[in-house]
């Protein structure tokens, strides 16, 4: 099941947002006297439903690639229950709120069900199962053709080295983000770093990214305790293919080496304390 915000481009896009591949903000209409708004809040739990609606809009605005904006994140399983649990994890709101509001939003007309194939009949389990079986068979057939076909099926465009590889466009997103965060001495913005990781680091280039990180950690800058507050400079190294030459650390005295280690350990401890306080605040 795919749920989508009806007329997304008409209500939640503007000239500025349409130029962006990834949104970190979303324009929201401020009309509070329309039929849909008044119907939504005219409920004993209307305030919570309104908040859940705004959380849905924010989650839908972050869908990638750009053509999928407005779609609700898919759940496991791909039914309303799975979608509600997915929205709950993303927004940190109770999934039960979304279970209440999504049927109301479908009734009001702010959400709609999307049928991805013209041959699939909405709300028909048999039709959905048949469609899934056809998709699986087509995928297996395509894999067999790719394994036996020696010539390229389509002429590949010339690579554009002026922009980073995006896992949403090419390759698969690297799953080593946690390992990167553990190795990097200090990260003040986990969410921002995660967006950079998804945008730039794929399974194919992750080895180059970690090699760049190792060279940076062995550089004289880190040895002196001068650490970048954000790894943006490292993760956006696509133009240099993550092959920068960092100045090597000079030989230090035992006291200097110990001071550098203590400084790094203090930075890691500070970051973990900040994360613990943030987690405690969320639970509260």
C-alpha positions, 0 to 999 in steps of 0.5 A: 500500500502506498499513501500520498498527500493529495496535490502535493505540488500544489500545496507544499512546493514553491519555486525554491523547493522545486529547485532542490534535490533534497528538502530540509524545510517545507512550505506549509499553507497557513489557511485555518478556515478551510473545510479540511482544516476545520473537519480535522480539528473538529474532534476530541483529539483534534490537536493531536491529529493536527500535530500528526498531520504536520509530522506526516507532511515533514516526513513526506517532504524528505522522500527521495528521489524528488519525484516521490515527495508527498508519499508517506514512508513505507512500513513493514508490513506495507499496510496502514499499521506498518506505515503508522509504526514507521511514522512513529519511529521517524517523528518520535510520536506514538504510532496510535496517533497516526492510526487514528488520524490516517483514516480521517485524512483519507476521508477528508481527502488530504491523503489518497491511496496510490495504485502503482499499476493500472492492472491492480485494483485497490483493496483487492488482495488477489490483485495485489498478490498477482501484481507482486508475483508479476513484479518478482517474475519480471525482476528475475527475468531482468537479472537473467538478461543482465547476467547473459548480456555482454553489451551495455543495454543503454549508453551510459552518460558521461560522469558528472564530476562536479556533483557528489554521487547520491545513493538515491541515484547510483549505488547503495547507501553504505551501512557503516555510518555508526562505525564512522561516527565512532571513529570520528573524534567529535560530531556535533550534528548527528542528523546533519552528518546522516544526511551527508552520509546518505547523499555522498557515501555508497557501498562503492566509495565507502573504502575511500571515505574511511581511508580519508578519515584514517589519514585525517586522524593521523594528521598534524591537525588532530595531533594538535587537538584541532578537530573539525566540529563537523565531518562535512569537509570529509564527506564532501570530498567527492571532487578530490575522490577522497584523496587529499594529502593531509600534513603528517603529524610531527614526532611528539614527545611522550607528554605531547602524545598523551595530551593529544590522546587525552584531548581526543578521549575528552571529546568523545566523552563529551559527545557521548554525554550530550547524546545521553542527555538528548536521549534522556530529554526525549524519554522525559 
